[in-house]
Amino acid sequence: MIRYLVFLIFLLGSVSIFPDQNEELSKPLLRVFPTFRPEECEDWAIMPFVCKRCLWEGKRYAQQIRFFEDGPYRTHGCYTEKKGFEVLEEK
């Protein structure tokens, strides 16, 4: 009897009745954009001020996109080959 009770508790603990709505559907996508001049940030960057700050620091503008059931979530930041993606802190 105790074995069945332990098995039932284990089974119920491993199954989620209510799935997490904010569960990520896939691995994040990293988009790194080539930029050579600050003027180019105005043409295509979703957040031009982030793009310009990345350029001034000698980095490239990048977006990390995470996919959820309710849609994509974008994090904007800078990218370098050495450090990878870094979220640009608000100052």
GINOR-V300113 format. One line per field, one symbol per residue. phi: phi as a letter, one per 30 degrees, with the letter a starting at -180 (. if undefined). psi: psi as a letter, one per 20 degrees, with the letter a starting at -180 (. if undefined). burial: + if it has 24 or more other ideal C-beta (glycine too) atoms within 12 Angstrom, else -. A space follows every 10 residues. Layout:
BEGIN
phi: ???
psi: ???
burial: ???
END
This chain:
BEGIN
phi: .ddddddddd dddcccdcdd dcdddaddcc cccdbcbedd dddbddbedd edddddcibc dbbccccbdd kdbcccacbb ddcidbdddd c
psi: ghghgggggg ghhippgoqo hkpphrqqpo ppppphqhhh hhgiphnhhg gghgghjkrq pqppppprhj rqpppqbqpq hgibpppopp .
burial: ---------- ---------- ---------- -++-+----- +---+-+--+ +++++---++ +++++----- -----++++- ----++-+-- -
END
